[in-house]
Amino acid sequence: MNFHHKNLIGVTKWVSSSVIIAGMALTASNIYPLNMYMHLAGIIGWLVVSVAWHDRSLIMLNGVAAFIFINGII
């Protein structure tokens, strides 16, 4: 993994975490369905990070979470 790839994954990790926190704030404020879209975007970002890291537990967690949020949105 080269430096640019590591930097992109690091940015993705932090942006995705911030988006998930924003989704939590929207959930606490009962702002639906925007909270679902925010969570889904953050989870997809973390899914990308977990695939880059080859971390099977995070892939499973975020894959299942993405499925749950997509199902909830539909």
Phi and psi in radians as a Rosetta constraint file:
Dihedral C 1 N 2 CA 2 C 2 CIRCULARHARMONIC -1.494 0.35
Dihedral N 2 CA 2 C 2 N 3 CIRCULARHARMONIC 3.047 0.35
Dihedral C 2 N 3 CA 3 C 3 CIRCULARHARMONIC -1.074 0.35
Dihedral N 3 CA 3 C 3 N 4 CIRCULARHARMONIC -0.745 0.35
Dihedral C 3 N 4 CA 4 C 4 CIRCULARHARMONIC -1.130 0.35
Dihedral N 4 CA 4 C 4 N 5 CIRCULARHARMONIC -0.663 0.35
Dihedral C 4 N 5 CA 5 C 5 CIRCULARHARMONIC -1.150 0.35
Dihedral N 5 CA 5 C 5 N 6 CIRCULARHARMONIC -0.774 0.35
Dihedral C 5 N 6 CA 6 C 6 CIRCULARHARMONIC -1.074 0.35
Dihedral N 6 CA 6 C 6 N 7 CIRCULARHARMONIC -0.717 0.35
Dihedral C 6 N 7 CA 7 C 7 CIRCULARHARMONIC -1.140 0.35
Dihedral N 7 CA 7 C 7 N 8 CIRCULARHARMONIC -0.729 0.35
Dihedral C 7 N 8 CA 8 C 8 CIRCULARHARMONIC -1.121 0.35
Dihedral N 8 CA 8 C 8 N 9 CIRCULARHARMONIC -0.727 0.35
Dihedral C 8 N 9 CA 9 C 9 CIRCULARHARMONIC -1.135 0.35
Dihedral N 9 CA 9 C 9 N 10 CIRCULARHARMONIC -0.696 0.35
Dihedral C 9 N 10 CA 10 C 10 CIRCULARHARMONIC -1.092 0.35
Dihedral N 10 CA 10 C 10 N 11 CIRCULARHARMONIC -0.744 0.35
Dihedral C 10 N 11 CA 11 C 11 CIRCULARHARMONIC -1.144 0.35
Dihedral N 11 CA 11 C 11 N 12 CIRCULARHARMONIC -0.760 0.35
Dihedral C 11 N 12 CA 12 C 12 CIRCULARHARMONIC -1.041 0.35
Dihedral N 12 CA 12 C 12 N 13 CIRCULARHARMONIC -0.725 0.35
Dihedral C 12 N 13 CA 13 C 13 CIRCULARHARMONIC -1.063 0.35
Dihedral N 13 CA 13 C 13 N 14 CIRCULARHARMONIC -0.836 0.35
Dihedral C 13 N 14 CA 14 C 14 CIRCULARHARMONIC -1.242 0.35
Dihedral N 14 CA 14 C 14 N 15 CIRCULARHARMONIC -0.695 0.35
Dihedral C 14 N 15 CA 15 C 15 CIRCULARHARMONIC -1.140 0.35
Dihedral N 15 CA 15 C 15 N 16 CIRCULARHARMONIC -0.769 0.35
Dihedral C 15 N 16 CA 16 C 16 CIRCULARHARMONIC -1.101 0.35
Dihedral N 16 CA 16 C 16 N 17 CIRCULARHARMONIC -0.701 0.35
Dihedral C 16 N 17 CA 17 C 17 CIRCULARHARMONIC -1.106 0.35
Dihedral N 17 CA 17 C 17 N 18 CIRCULARHARMONIC -0.725 0.35
Dihedral C 17 N 18 CA 18 C 18 CIRCULARHARMONIC -1.131 0.35
Dihedral N 18 CA 18 C 18 N 19 CIRCULARHARMONIC -0.680 0.35
Dihedral C 18 N 19 CA 19 C 19 CIRCULARHARMONIC -1.158 0.35
Dihedral N 19 CA 19 C 19 N 20 CIRCULARHARMONIC -0.691 0.35
Dihedral C 19 N 20 CA 20 C 20 CIRCULARHARMONIC -1.136 0.35
Dihedral N 20 CA 20 C 20 N 21 CIRCULARHARMONIC -0.710 0.35
Dihedral C 20 N 21 CA 21 C 21 CIRCULARHARMONIC -1.098 0.35
Dihedral N 21 CA 21 C 21 N 22 CIRCULARHARMONIC -0.723 0.35
Dihedral C 21 N 22 CA 22 C 22 CIRCULARHARMONIC -1.086 0.35
Dihedral N 22 CA 22 C 22 N 23 CIRCULARHARMONIC -0.692 0.35
Dihedral C 22 N 23 CA 23 C 23 CIRCULARHARMONIC -1.091 0.35
Dihedral N 23 CA 23 C 23 N 24 CIRCULARHARMONIC -0.658 0.35
Dihedral C 23 N 24 CA 24 C 24 CIRCULARHARMONIC -1.123 0.35
Dihedral N 24 CA 24 C 24 N 25 CIRCULARHARMONIC -0.733 0.35
Dihedral C 24 N 25 CA 25 C 25 CIRCULARHARMONIC -1.108 0.35
Dihedral N 25 CA 25 C 25 N 26 CIRCULARHARMONIC -0.692 0.35
Dihedral C 25 N 26 CA 26 C 26 CIRCULARHARMONIC -1.145 0.35
Dihedral N 26 CA 26 C 26 N 27 CIRCULARHARMONIC -0.675 0.35
Dihedral C 26 N 27 CA 27 C 27 CIRCULARHARMONIC -1.119 0.35
Dihedral N 27 CA 27 C 27 N 28 CIRCULARHARMONIC -0.757 0.35
Dihedral C 27 N 28 CA 28 C 28 CIRCULARHARMONIC -1.120 0.35
Dihedral N 28 CA 28 C 28 N 29 CIRCULARHARMONIC -0.498 0.35
Dihedral C 28 N 29 CA 29 C 29 CIRCULARHARMONIC -1.595 0.35
Dihedral N 29 CA 29 C 29 N 30 CIRCULARHARMONIC 0.061 0.35
Dihedral C 29 N 30 CA 30 C 30 CIRCULARHARMONIC 1.017 0.35
Dihedral N 30 CA 30 C 30 N 31 CIRCULARHARMONIC 0.742 0.35
Dihedral C 30 N 31 CA 31 C 31 CIRCULARHARMONIC -1.747 0.35
Dihedral N 31 CA 31 C 31 N 32 CIRCULARHARMONIC 1.699 0.35
Dihedral C 31 N 32 CA 32 C 32 CIRCULARHARMONIC -1.989 0.35
Dihedral N 32 CA 32 C 32 N 33 CIRCULARHARMONIC 2.431 0.35
Dihedral C 32 N 33 CA 33 C 33 CIRCULARHARMONIC -1.688 0.35
Dihedral N 33 CA 33 C 33 N 34 CIRCULARHARMONIC 0.080 0.35
Dihedral C 33 N 34 CA 34 C 34 CIRCULARHARMONIC -0.982 0.35
Dihedral N 34 CA 34 C 34 N 35 CIRCULARHARMONIC -0.626 0.35
Dihedral C 34 N 35 CA 35 C 35 CIRCULARHARMONIC -1.061 0.35
Dihedral N 35 CA 35 C 35 N 36 CIRCULARHARMONIC -0.641 0.35
Dihedral C 35 N 36 CA 36 C 36 CIRCULARHARMONIC -1.154 0.35
Dihedral N 36 CA 36 C 36 N 37 CIRCULARHARMONIC -0.737 0.35
Dihedral C 36 N 37 CA 37 C 37 CIRCULARHARMONIC -1.161 0.35
Dihedral N 37 CA 37 C 37 N 38 CIRCULARHARMONIC -0.683 0.35
Dihedral C 37 N 38 CA 38 C 38 CIRCULARHARMONIC -1.126 0.35
Dihedral N 38 CA 38 C 38 N 39 CIRCULARHARMONIC -0.819 0.35
Dihedral C 38 N 39 CA 39 C 39 CIRCULARHARMONIC -1.042 0.35
Dihedral N 39 CA 39 C 39 N 40 CIRCULARHARMONIC -0.788 0.35
Dihedral C 39 N 40 CA 40 C 40 CIRCULARHARMONIC -1.060 0.35
Dihedral N 40 CA 40 C 40 N 41 CIRCULARHARMONIC -0.760 0.35
Dihedral C 40 N 41 CA 41 C 41 CIRCULARHARMONIC -1.089 0.35
Dihedral N 41 CA 41 C 41 N 42 CIRCULARHARMONIC -0.755 0.35
Dihedral C 41 N 42 CA 42 C 42 CIRCULARHARMONIC -1.146 0.35
Dihedral N 42 CA 42 C 42 N 43 CIRCULARHARMONIC -0.696 0.35
Dihedral C 42 N 43 CA 43 C 43 CIRCULARHARMONIC -1.183 0.35
Dihedral N 43 CA 43 C 43 N 44 CIRCULARHARMONIC -0.685 0.35
Dihedral C 43 N 44 CA 44 C 44 CIRCULARHARMONIC -1.123 0.35
Dihedral N 44 CA 44 C 44 N 45 CIRCULARHARMONIC -0.685 0.35
Dihedral C 44 N 45 CA 45 C 45 CIRCULARHARMONIC -1.046 0.35
Dihedral N 45 CA 45 C 45 N 46 CIRCULARHARMONIC -0.770 0.35
Dihedral C 45 N 46 CA 46 C 46 CIRCULARHARMONIC -1.198 0.35
Dihedral N 46 CA 46 C 46 N 47 CIRCULARHARMONIC -0.525 0.35
Dihedral C 46 N 47 CA 47 C 47 CIRCULARHARMONIC -1.126 0.35
Dihedral N 47 CA 47 C 47 N 48 CIRCULARHARMONIC -0.703 0.35
Dihedral C 47 N 48 CA 48 C 48 CIRCULARHARMONIC -1.085 0.35
Dihedral N 48 CA 48 C 48 N 49 CIRCULARHARMONIC -0.783 0.35
Dihedral C 48 N 49 CA 49 C 49 CIRCULARHARMONIC -1.084 0.35
Dihedral N 49 CA 49 C 49 N 50 CIRCULARHARMONIC -0.784 0.35
Dihedral C 49 N 50 CA 50 C 50 CIRCULARHARMONIC -1.149 0.35
Dihedral N 50 CA 50 C 50 N 51 CIRCULARHARMONIC -0.602 0.35
Dihedral C 50 N 51 CA 51 C 51 CIRCULARHARMONIC -1.175 0.35
Dihedral N 51 CA 51 C 51 N 52 CIRCULARHARMONIC -0.721 0.35
Dihedral C 51 N 52 CA 52 C 52 CIRCULARHARMONIC -1.112 0.35
Dihedral N 52 CA 52 C 52 N 53 CIRCULARHARMONIC -0.604 0.35
Dihedral C 52 N 53 CA 53 C 53 CIRCULARHARMONIC -1.443 0.35
Dihedral N 53 CA 53 C 53 N 54 CIRCULARHARMONIC -0.182 0.35
Dihedral C 53 N 54 CA 54 C 54 CIRCULARHARMONIC 1.019 0.35
Dihedral N 54 CA 54 C 54 N 55 CIRCULARHARMONIC 0.705 0.35
Dihedral C 54 N 55 CA 55 C 55 CIRCULARHARMONIC -1.760 0.35
Dihedral N 55 CA 55 C 55 N 56 CIRCULARHARMONIC 1.758 0.35
Dihedral C 55 N 56 CA 56 C 56 CIRCULARHARMONIC -1.096 0.35
Dihedral N 56 CA 56 C 56 N 57 CIRCULARHARMONIC -0.618 0.35
Dihedral C 56 N 57 CA 57 C 57 CIRCULARHARMONIC -1.177 0.35
Dihedral N 57 CA 57 C 57 N 58 CIRCULARHARMONIC -0.695 0.35
Dihedral C 57 N 58 CA 58 C 58 CIRCULARHARMONIC -1.245 0.35
Dihedral N 58 CA 58 C 58 N 59 CIRCULARHARMONIC -0.598 0.35
Dihedral C 58 N 59 CA 59 C 59 CIRCULARHARMONIC -1.083 0.35
Dihedral N 59 CA 59 C 59 N 60 CIRCULARHARMONIC -0.800 0.35
Dihedral C 59 N 60 CA 60 C 60 CIRCULARHARMONIC -1.108 0.35
Dihedral N 60 CA 60 C 60 N 61 CIRCULARHARMONIC -0.819 0.35
Dihedral C 60 N 61 CA 61 C 61 CIRCULARHARMONIC -1.046 0.35
Dihedral N 61 CA 61 C 61 N 62 CIRCULARHARMONIC -0.889 0.35
Dihedral C 61 N 62 CA 62 C 62 CIRCULARHARMONIC -1.303 0.35
Dihedral N 62 CA 62 C 62 N 63 CIRCULARHARMONIC -0.524 0.35
Dihedral C 62 N 63 CA 63 C 63 CIRCULARHARMONIC -1.135 0.35
Dihedral N 63 CA 63 C 63 N 64 CIRCULARHARMONIC -0.796 0.35
Dihedral C 63 N 64 CA 64 C 64 CIRCULARHARMONIC -1.159 0.35
Dihedral N 64 CA 64 C 64 N 65 CIRCULARHARMONIC -0.736 0.35
Dihedral C 64 N 65 CA 65 C 65 CIRCULARHARMONIC -1.089 0.35
Dihedral N 65 CA 65 C 65 N 66 CIRCULARHARMONIC -0.721 0.35
Dihedral C 65 N 66 CA 66 C 66 CIRCULARHARMONIC -1.082 0.35
Dihedral N 66 CA 66 C 66 N 67 CIRCULARHARMONIC -0.757 0.35
Dihedral C 66 N 67 CA 67 C 67 CIRCULARHARMONIC -1.046 0.35
Dihedral N 67 CA 67 C 67 N 68 CIRCULARHARMONIC -0.758 0.35
Dihedral C 67 N 68 CA 68 C 68 CIRCULARHARMONIC -1.111 0.35
Dihedral N 68 CA 68 C 68 N 69 CIRCULARHARMONIC -0.785 0.35
Dihedral C 68 N 69 CA 69 C 69 CIRCULARHARMONIC -1.201 0.35
Dihedral N 69 CA 69 C 69 N 70 CIRCULARHARMONIC -0.682 0.35
Dihedral C 69 N 70 CA 70 C 70 CIRCULARHARMONIC -1.089 0.35
Dihedral N 70 CA 70 C 70 N 71 CIRCULARHARMONIC -0.738 0.35
Dihedral C 70 N 71 CA 71 C 71 CIRCULARHARMONIC -1.081 0.35
Dihedral N 71 CA 71 C 71 N 72 CIRCULARHARMONIC -0.724 0.35
Dihedral C 71 N 72 CA 72 C 72 CIRCULARHARMONIC -1.156 0.35
Dihedral N 72 CA 72 C 72 N 73 CIRCULARHARMONIC -0.630 0.35
Dihedral C 72 N 73 CA 73 C 73 CIRCULARHARMONIC -1.231 0.35
Dihedral N 73 CA 73 C 73 N 74 CIRCULARHARMONIC -0.693 0.35
